[in-house]
Amino acid sequence: MPTFCYFFEQADKKDVVGLQEQVFVRKVIELHDKYLAYVNDCFQNHTLFHKALKEAFEVFCNKGVAGSSSAELLATFCDNILKKGGSEKLSDEAIEETLEKVVKLLAYISDKDLFAEFYRKKLARRLLFDKSANDDHERSILTKLKQQCGGQFTSKMEGMVTDLTLARENQTSFEEYLSNNPNANPGIDLTVTVLTTGFWPSYKSFDLNLPAEMVKCVEVFREFYQIKTKHRKLTWIYSLGTCNLIGKFEQKTMELIVTTYQASALLLFNSSDRLSYSEIMTQLNLTDDDVVRLLHSLSCAKYKILNKEPNTKIISPTDHFEFNSRFTDKMRRIKIPLPPVDEKKKVIEDVDKDRRYAIDASIVRIMKSRKVLGHQQLVMECVEQLGRMFKPDFKAIKKRIEDLITRDYLERDKENPNMFRYLA
């Protein structure tokens, strides 16, 4: 049996070294199909060979690939299949079959919570920016994940999908409200997606100083929402908004598809011919990082809507900006993207924070039922409880025990420091 396990593990190295990340997952799926067929057909579906297959895949499925974890690669692979314009062009039947196989691979990965967080981030982008190719496939993979990992694993994701359906209904109600109340005129076409905070990934919320053109429409929606729901507070996430602006250039008028941040910056030039970096930052009330990103996208990237002095590729606090009236393009409608933010670091930080809470909750649950327990037994029970979602680090558990002692949830036995007592 060890030889058979070794054969599985060596096969992965030969098949996937040097391949691109997206192809890597496809190759692992093919590898799994190949050896599963061997186990089923050549070894009469024997449980020992199934065990060997499982152990071998667990070894290399939990190794990093090109600086990324397998959990992230699987989430990205799913995103590519499920979003519009993804690199994987498959029929509906092939998509269903591939998703089924991805979920089977997930069973070998120990950091399932990391996959869930990466998947949730990508699902949020697909839903909010209308990038999802098919609602049925979105619901189908959630059903498969629920069967594999339990209801708690998918509850937030299911909430997100339901939220979008409710948001569409809410938008219809808002449009009816506007048609029945001629005085409530937002001045511009406005679509608002109302989300439930607990389901979605956390987003930074800044008090962006909205241009006068946008302030009124926000107030109109707020009035409508307060009539509908008395005790709910709206927090506007402007970083996720998009705007369609009409730009009047010397050669022709063009439609610009931009983010709310970019639109707010561009509208400043309706009343000013020239603005400094610090003036833009003060008027928008944004952080340095956000101002650098949006000004770079408007003055240094493919579409130079703003002219920058000095004419360099780097944004600095001493720069000045002017509206580029001579800008032109062969298209009449252009989308100006913001440079993407690397979310990997934040996802890992969020998962680490959630793990601390999960370890705390597990320790308290165990101690509440057992009252008195030794250190080794407490650690082992904690690992067993949390093993379905992630492999807790022993050092992390020890650290959480110490933290719970300082917060008076537990105490050490005075005679035996390796024994803990639960404090009600």
C-alpha positions in Angstrom: 0.0 0.0 0.0 2.7 2.7 0.8 4.2 2.0 -2.7 0.7 2.6 -4.3 0.4 5.9 -2.3 3.9 6.9 -3.5 2.9 6.3 -7.1 -0.1 8.6 -6.8 2.1 11.4 -5.3 4.8 11.1 -7.9 2.3 11.1 -10.7 1.1 14.6 -9.8 4.6 16.1 -10.1 5.2 14.7 -13.6 1.8 15.9 -14.9 1.6 19.4 -13.6 5.0 21.0 -13.2 5.4 24.2 -15.3 1.7 24.5 -16.2 -0.4 27.6 -15.7 -2.5 27.9 -12.6 -5.9 27.4 -14.5 -4.5 24.4 -16.4 -3.2 23.0 -13.1 -6.6 22.5 -11.7 -7.9 20.9 -14.9 -4.9 18.6 -14.9 -5.5 17.6 -11.2 -9.1 16.8 -12.2 -7.9 14.6 -15.0 -5.4 13.0 -12.7 -8.1 12.2 -10.2 -10.4 10.7 -12.9 -7.5 8.6 -14.1 -6.6 7.0 -10.8 -10.2 6.8 -9.6 -10.9 4.7 -12.7 -7.9 2.5 -11.8 -9.3 2.0 -8.2 -12.8 1.2 -9.5 -11.9 -1.0 -12.5 -8.6 -2.6 -11.7 -8.9 -3.0 -7.9 -12.7 -3.7 -7.7 -13.5 -0.5 -5.9 -11.6 -1.8 -2.8 -11.7 0.4 0.3 -8.0 0.2 0.9 -7.2 1.6 -2.5 -9.7 4.3 -2.0 -8.0 5.2 1.2 -4.6 5.2 -0.6 -6.0 7.5 -3.3 -7.5 9.9 -0.6 -4.2 10.0 1.4 -2.1 10.7 -1.7 -4.3 13.5 -3.0 -4.5 15.1 0.4 -0.6 15.3 0.4 -0.3 17.3 -2.8 -3.6 19.1 -2.8 -2.5 20.9 0.3 0.8 22.1 -1.2 1.1 25.6 -2.6 1.5 26.2 -6.3 3.3 29.2 -7.7 2.8 31.1 -4.5 -1.0 30.3 -4.3 -2.8 27.8 -2.1 -4.9 25.0 -3.7 -7.9 26.6 -2.0 -7.4 29.9 -3.9 -6.7 28.1 -7.2 -9.9 26.0 -6.9 -11.9 29.2 -6.2 -10.4 31.0 -9.2 -11.0 28.0 -11.4 -14.7 28.0 -10.4 -14.9 31.8 -11.0 -13.5 31.2 -14.5 -16.2 28.7 -15.3 -19.1 30.7 -13.8 -18.4 34.2 -15.0 -19.2 35.7 -18.3 -16.3 35.7 -20.7 -14.3 33.2 -18.7 -11.5 31.3 -20.4 -13.4 28.0 -19.9 -15.9 27.7 -22.7 -18.1 24.7 -21.8 -21.6 23.3 -22.4 -24.1 23.3 -19.5 -23.6 19.6 -19.0 -19.8 20.0 -19.0 -20.0 22.8 -16.5 -22.1 20.7 -14.1 -19.8 17.8 -14.5 -16.7 20.0 -13.9 -18.2 21.7 -10.8 -19.0 18.2 -9.4 -15.4 17.2 -9.8 -14.1 20.5 -8.2 -16.3 19.9 -5.1 -14.8 16.3 -4.9 -11.3 17.8 -5.0 -12.3 20.2 -2.2 -12.8 17.2 0.1 -9.0 16.7 0.0 -8.2 20.3 1.0 -7.7 21.0 4.7 -8.2 24.8 4.5 -11.9 24.7 3.4 -12.6 28.0 5.1 -9.9 29.7 3.0 -11.6 28.3 -0.2 -15.0 29.6 1.1 -13.6 33.1 1.7 -11.9 33.3 -1.8 -15.0 31.9 -3.4 -17.3 34.4 -1.6 -15.1 37.3 -2.7 -15.3 36.2 -6.3 -19.0 35.3 -6.1 -19.6 38.9 -4.8 -17.9 40.4 -7.8 -19.9 38.2 -10.2 -23.2 39.1 -8.6 -22.6 42.8 -8.0 -21.1 43.5 -11.4 -23.5 41.3 -13.4 -20.7 39.0 -14.4 -22.4 35.7 -13.6 -23.1 33.7 -16.7 -25.9 31.5 -15.3 -27.9 31.7 -12.1 -28.8 28.0 -12.2 -25.1 27.1 -12.2 -24.4 29.4 -9.3 -27.2 27.7 -7.2 -26.1 24.3 -8.4 -22.5 24.6 -7.1 -23.8 25.9 -3.8 -26.1 22.8 -3.5 -23.0 20.6 -4.2 -20.9 22.5 -1.6 -23.7 22.2 0.9 -23.9 18.5 0.5 -20.1 18.2 0.8 -19.3 20.6 3.6 -22.6 21.3 5.4 -25.2 24.1 5.6 -23.0 26.4 7.7 -20.4 26.4 4.9 -22.7 27.9 2.3 -25.2 29.9 4.4 -23.6 33.3 3.6 -23.2 32.5 -0.1 -26.8 31.4 -0.4 -27.8 34.6 1.4 -25.8 36.6 -1.2 -27.7 35.0 -4.1 -31.0 35.6 -2.4 -30.0 39.2 -1.6 -29.6 39.9 -5.3 -33.1 38.7 -6.1 -34.5 40.9 -3.3 -32.4 43.8 -4.5 -34.0 43.6 -8.0 -37.5 43.6 -6.4 -36.5 46.6 -4.3 -35.3 48.4 -7.4 -38.7 47.8 -9.1 -40.4 49.2 -6.0 -38.1 52.3 -6.1 -39.0 52.9 -9.7 -42.7 52.7 -8.9 -42.2 55.1 -6.0 -40.5 57.6 -8.4 -43.3 57.3 -11.0 -46.0 57.9 -8.3 -44.1 60.8 -6.7 -43.1 63.4 -9.3 -41.5 65.6 -6.6 -39.1 62.8 -5.7 -36.9 63.3 -8.8 -33.3 62.0 -8.3 -32.2 64.0 -11.4 -30.2 61.0 -12.8 -31.0 57.3 -13.4 -30.2 55.5 -10.2 -30.0 51.8 -9.5 -29.3 50.8 -5.8 -28.5 47.3 -4.7 -29.4 46.9 -1.0 -27.4 44.1 0.6 -27.5 42.4 4.0 -24.2 43.1 5.9 -23.8 39.7 7.5 -23.8 37.8 4.2 -21.3 39.8 2.1 -17.5 40.2 2.4 -16.5 43.3 4.4 -15.9 46.4 2.3 -14.2 49.7 3.3 -16.9 52.4 3.7 -15.6 56.0 3.3 -17.6 59.2 3.7 -16.9 60.2 0.1 -17.8 63.8 -0.6 -20.3 63.2 -3.4 -20.7 65.7 -6.2 -23.9 67.8 -5.9 -25.3 65.9 -8.9 -25.2 62.7 -6.8 -26.2 64.0 -3.4 -29.8 64.5 -4.4 -30.4 61.0 -5.8 -28.9 59.5 -2.6 -31.3 61.5 -0.5 -34.3 60.5 -2.7 -33.5 56.8 -2.2 -32.9 57.3 1.5 -36.4 58.8 1.9 -37.9 55.9 -0.1 -36.1 53.3 2.0 -37.1 54.9 5.3 -40.8 54.7 4.3 -40.3 51.0 3.5 -38.2 50.0 6.5 -38.2 52.2 9.6 -35.4 50.7 11.7 -32.7 49.9 9.1 -29.6 51.9 8.5 -28.1 52.3 5.0 -24.3 52.3 4.7 -23.2 53.4 1.2 -20.3 51.4 -0.3 -19.2 53.9 -3.0 -16.2 51.8 -3.8 -18.4 49.3 -5.5 -20.5 51.8 -7.5 -20.4 52.4 -11.2 -21.4 55.5 -13.2 -22.0 56.4 -16.9 -20.8 59.9 -17.6 -21.2 61.9 -20.8 -17.8 63.5 -21.7 -17.9 66.5 -24.1 -14.6 66.5 -25.9 -13.5 68.7 -28.8 -13.8 66.0 -31.5 -16.9 64.2 -30.2 -19.1 63.4 -27.2 -18.4 60.1 -25.6 -19.9 57.9 -22.9 -17.5 57.0 -20.1 -18.2 54.0 -17.8 -16.3 54.6 -14.6 -16.5 53.9 -10.9 -18.2 56.3 -8.4 -14.8 57.4 -7.2 -13.6 58.2 -10.8 -16.9 59.9 -11.6 -16.6 62.1 -8.4 -13.1 63.1 -9.4 -14.0 63.9 -13.1 -17.1 66.0 -12.0 -14.7 68.3 -10.0 -13.4 69.6 -13.4 -16.9 70.9 -14.4 -16.2 73.8 -12.0 -12.4 73.9 -12.1 -10.0 74.0 -15.0 -6.9 72.9 -13.0 -6.7 71.1 -9.7 -3.7 69.9 -7.5 -3.4 66.4 -6.0 -4.1 67.8 -2.5 -7.2 69.8 -3.7 -8.7 66.6 -5.3 -7.9 64.6 -2.1 -9.5 67.3 0.2 -12.6 67.7 -2.0 -13.2 64.0 -2.3 -12.2 63.1 1.3 -10.5 59.9 0.2 -7.3 58.2 1.4 -3.9 58.6 -0.4 -4.0 55.1 -1.8 -7.5 55.5 -3.3 -6.6 59.0 -4.8 -3.4 57.6 -6.3 -5.3 54.7 -7.9 -8.1 56.7 -9.4 -5.8 59.6 -10.7 -3.5 57.0 -12.2 -6.4 55.4 -14.0 -7.5 58.7 -15.4 -4.2 60.3 -16.4 -1.5 57.6 -16.8 -3.3 54.5 -18.2 -4.8 53.7 -21.6 -7.4 56.5 -21.6 -5.9 59.8 -20.6 -9.1 61.8 -19.6 -6.9 64.1 -17.5 -3.6 65.7 -18.4 -1.0 65.6 -15.6 1.9 67.9 -14.8 4.6 66.7 -14.8 3.9 64.1 -17.5 5.2 61.0 -15.7 3.8 57.6 -15.1 3.8 58.0 -11.3 1.3 60.0 -9.2 2.9 62.2 -6.6 1.4 64.8 -4.1 2.9 67.7 -6.0 1.1 66.9 -9.3 -1.5 69.1 -11.0 -4.3 67.9 -13.3 -6.4 69.4 -16.1 -9.3 68.1 -18.2 -8.0 66.7 -21.5 -10.5 68.3 -24.0 -8.5 66.8 -26.9 -9.0 63.2 -25.8 -10.5 61.0 -28.5 -11.0 57.3 -29.2 -12.5 55.3 -32.1 -15.2 54.0 -29.7 -18.1 56.2 -28.5 -18.5 54.2 -25.3 -15.4 53.3 -23.2 -14.9 51.6 -19.9 -12.1 53.0 -17.7 -11.0 50.4 -15.2 -9.4 51.1 -11.9 -6.2 49.2 -11.2 -7.2 46.0 -9.2 -6.4 45.8 -5.5 -4.7 42.5 -4.5 -7.3 41.0 -2.1 -5.3 37.9 -1.3 -3.7 39.5 1.8 -7.0 40.7 3.2 -8.7 37.3 2.6 -6.0 35.5 4.5 -6.2 38.1 7.4 -10.1 37.7 7.5 -9.8 33.9 7.6 -7.2 34.1 10.4 -9.5 36.4 12.4 -12.4 34.0 11.8 -10.3 31.1 12.9 -9.5 32.8 16.2 -13.2 33.2 16.9 -13.9 29.6 15.9 -11.1 28.2 18.2 -12.4 30.4 21.1 -16.0 29.1 20.5 -14.8 25.5 20.3 -12.8 25.7 23.5 -15.6 27.3 25.4 -18.1 24.7 24.1 -15.8 21.8 25.1 -15.1 23.2 28.6 -18.7 24.1 29.2 -19.7 20.5 28.8 -16.6 18.9 30.4 -16.1 21.5 33.2 -12.5 20.2 33.9 -10.1 19.0 31.3 -6.4 18.4 30.7 -4.5 20.5 28.2 -3.7 17.6 25.8 -7.2 16.4 25.7 -8.7 19.9 25.2 -6.3 20.5 22.3 -7.2 17.1 20.6 -11.0 17.7 21.1 -10.6 21.2 19.6 -8.7 19.9 16.6 -11.4 17.2 16.1 -14.2 19.7 16.3 -12.7 22.2 13.8 -11.1 19.6 11.4 -13.9 19.7 8.9 -13.2 23.4 8.1 -9.4 23.8 8.7 -6.5 22.2 10.6 -5.9 24.4 13.7 -2.3 25.0 14.6 -1.4 23.7 18.1 0.3 27.0 18.9 -2.8 28.9 17.9 -4.9 26.8 20.2 -2.5 27.3 23.1 -2.6 31.1 22.5 -6.4 31.1 22.4 -6.5 29.1 25.7 -4.2 31.7 27.3 -6.4 34.5 26.0 -9.6 32.9 27.4 -7.8 32.6 30.8 -7.1 36.3 30.8 -10.8 37.0 29.9 -11.9 34.8 32.8 -13.6 32.0 30.7 -11.1 29.4 32.1 -8.7 29.0 34.9 -5.7 26.7 35.6 -5.9 24.2 38.3 -3.8 25.4 41.2 -2.2 22.0 41.9 -1.9 20.9 38.2 -1.2 23.7 35.7 -2.0 21.3 32.8 -5.6 21.1 34.0 -8.2 23.7 33.1 -11.5 24.6 34.8 -14.5 26.3 33.1 -15.6 29.4 34.8 -19.4 29.9 34.5 
